[in-house]
Amino acid sequence: MNVADWIGTIGVGLLLIAFGLNLLDLISAKSFMYLIINLSGALLAGIASVLINYIPFVILEAVWVLVSIFAMVVKIKESRKIKQ
């Protein structure tokens, strides 16, 4: 396996771990842990997609990263409101 394969495998593995943990009700899809694992996995999978120049997955993973970041920002804003 080359570098892109390793990066992509780790990224997809993280995405599947987050998905599986959520399906088993071990973590919530709204938890920081889920969002961090999802963001990390999508970022790594996106980097691998860029390295192999596979544009459809570059687009998919870029959107996945942006949605994960947006969800994290919303979560942070909500937690700040609760503390006040």
C-alpha positions as CSV (number, residue, x, y, z in Angstrom):
1,M,0.0,0.0,0.0
2,N,1.2,3.5,-0.8
3,V,0.8,6.6,1.3
4,A,-2.6,7.6,-0.2
5,D,-3.9,4.1,0.5
6,W,-2.9,4.3,4.2
7,I,-4.3,7.8,4.7
8,G,-7.5,6.9,2.9
9,T,-7.9,3.6,4.9
10,I,-7.4,5.4,8.2
11,G,-9.9,8.1,7.2
12,V,-12.5,5.7,6.0
13,G,-11.9,3.6,9.1
14,L,-12.6,6.6,11.3
15,L,-15.8,7.4,9.5
16,L,-17.0,3.8,9.9
17,I,-16.0,3.8,13.6
18,A,-18.1,6.9,14.2
19,F,-21.0,5.5,12.2
20,G,-20.9,2.1,14.0
21,L,-20.6,3.7,17.5
22,N,-23.6,5.9,16.7
23,L,-25.7,3.0,15.4
24,L,-24.9,1.0,18.6
25,D,-26.0,4.0,20.6
26,L,-22.5,4.3,22.2
27,I,-22.2,7.9,21.1
28,S,-24.7,10.5,19.9
29,A,-24.4,12.0,16.4
30,K,-24.6,15.3,18.2
31,S,-21.7,14.7,20.5
32,F,-18.3,16.3,20.2
33,M,-16.6,12.9,20.0
34,Y,-18.7,11.9,17.0
35,L,-18.1,15.2,15.3
36,I,-14.4,15.1,15.9
37,I,-14.1,11.5,14.6
38,N,-16.2,12.3,11.6
39,L,-14.2,15.5,10.8
40,S,-10.9,13.6,11.2
41,G,-12.0,10.7,9.0
42,A,-13.5,13.0,6.3
43,L,-10.3,15.1,6.3
44,L,-8.0,12.1,5.9
45,A,-10.2,10.5,3.2
46,G,-10.3,13.9,1.4
47,I,-6.5,14.2,1.5
48,A,-6.2,10.7,0.1
49,S,-8.7,11.5,-2.7
50,V,-6.7,14.6,-3.6
51,L,-3.5,12.4,-3.7
52,I,-5.1,10.0,-6.1
53,N,-6.8,12.8,-8.0
54,Y,-10.3,11.4,-7.7
55,I,-12.5,14.5,-7.9
56,P,-15.9,13.0,-7.0
57,F,-14.6,11.9,-3.6
58,V,-12.7,15.2,-3.2
59,I,-16.0,17.0,-3.5
60,L,-17.8,14.5,-1.2
61,E,-15.2,14.7,1.5
62,A,-14.9,18.5,1.3
63,V,-18.6,18.8,1.8
64,W,-18.4,16.2,4.7
65,V,-15.7,18.3,6.3
66,L,-17.6,21.6,5.9
67,V,-20.8,20.0,7.4
68,S,-18.8,18.6,10.3
69,I,-17.2,22.0,11.0
70,F,-20.6,23.7,10.8
71,A,-22.1,21.2,13.2
72,M,-19.2,21.7,15.6
73,V,-19.6,25.5,15.5
74,V,-23.3,25.1,16.2
75,K,-22.6,22.7,19.1
76,I,-20.0,25.2,20.6
77,K,-22.4,28.1,20.3
78,E,-25.2,26.0,22.0
79,S,-22.9,25.0,24.9
80,R,-21.9,28.6,25.5
81,K,-25.5,29.7,25.7
82,I,-26.2,27.0,28.3
83,K,-23.3,28.1,30.4
84,Q,-24.6,31.7,30.5
